């Protein structure tokens, strides 16, 4: 197990992935890599392609069309990696990453920063792998990640804690044939929003105003998931907060999204520059801003989150904040709300990335104090 000789820790940045948010992840990686303090960390760049293969990337040429959100790609790479679990040696896990072609072992990784948005990256799967490998990581743990990825489960946990959530109906694939449009409209009203339960970046989301659109929206959502949510429309504003920390997290100022469209869809977020406006800080009364931030902190803790999460709200016309969703690996692109919120709260992009890495290492030290035998 090769250790650094320059006193630096080795940071692995993971990006790409098999999800519908692959391209967003690539864009996030650019900003994270540029923000890393090279005086403190040596980098190992791991790109996960759309087939799920882990590849060792060269910082100079790992992306094709890096400046074009619509055409950005992970460059072809022959350096595929194997992950070999190890055992504890002198207080450290001896897990190894091996370059399959050469058979060489990569330098020991001290901490991982994953921007693997969406499925097979944000849902607890990679977190579980890193945990087995003994590599600290800058995101919530397995449980918090998996619960927050599934919007149905998120709502159930938040409701149980007495926190406000958007009214909804959940459908599984087996329920589709018997889905009663009239009964759902009677319960939730119109328009409706239909979305996959475990997708991000507004992928597969539709606004529904009639039964024909309802059937089409269900077909689209079920193309991306085995479970979908049907939600009531909340007339009001979209407010977001950024949470940072472990046992005693901090919450940023609030920001507002002005979508300039029917809803904040994928193209609006990532492809149509300038179509969505971000107002940071949001124009809110101090008492309402404080209320939203307190709810965000409570949601972060009750969902078992750690290190970071973005908590998104609807603010009704009556001034009631309602939690929309919780994102455990929020975007780190140049237009993403999470880093912008912290910048407005006094934490620059490089400072934010450094703080997230530090929180990951702190959590790993705390976890090492937990007894694993009797």
Helices and strands as residue ranges (DSSP letters): E 9-16, H 22-35, E 41-48, E 54-57, E 63-64, E 73-74, E 81-84, E 88-89, E 92-93, E 96-99, E 111-114, H 125-133, E 136-137, H 142-149, H 151-160, E 168-172, G 173-175, H 181-188, E 192-196, E 206-208, H 211-222, E 227-232, E 236-245, E 250-251, E 255-258, H 266-270, E 277-280, H 286-302, E 307-316, E 321-327, H 337-344, H 349-367
